[in-house]
Amino acid sequence: MKVYQAIGAVSAIMSREGIGKGRRNQQQGYNFRGIDDVLNTLSSALVEAGLVVLPRCTERVVTERETKTGGALFNVTCRVEFDLVSTEDGSKHTVCTFGEAMDSADKATNKAMSAAYKYLALLVFCIPTE
């Protein structure tokens, strides 16, 4: 199955590059790597290896909480399955991960999906983080 060769090829490319925590959250004072960092770094490696990543949200749970000021805060947890598919022969491997996020407007689901993708990529492709 070519999918495993493609996953290995992406891992080999990413092992040379890695993705450090180059961004800083000013409000809470921590460094992080964002979904844009992951997508921008991973994109060319996926193309070179002939691998596509197809997400499928299989479960979404929303909990509404109250902020300190009395507003609404939405906590979303998504269970996401990702099909890693070889463009050469169509073979695939499915990986399941979860993403969780909070937002006071309409972005909690997007953030949760981004978190799920980011950690799928870091773990499946063994991307160095420093």
Summary of the structure (lengths in Angstrom):
residues: 130
radius of gyration: 16.5
end to end distance: 31.6
largest distance: 54.5
contacts: 388
relative contact order: 0.24
helix: 37%
strand: 38%
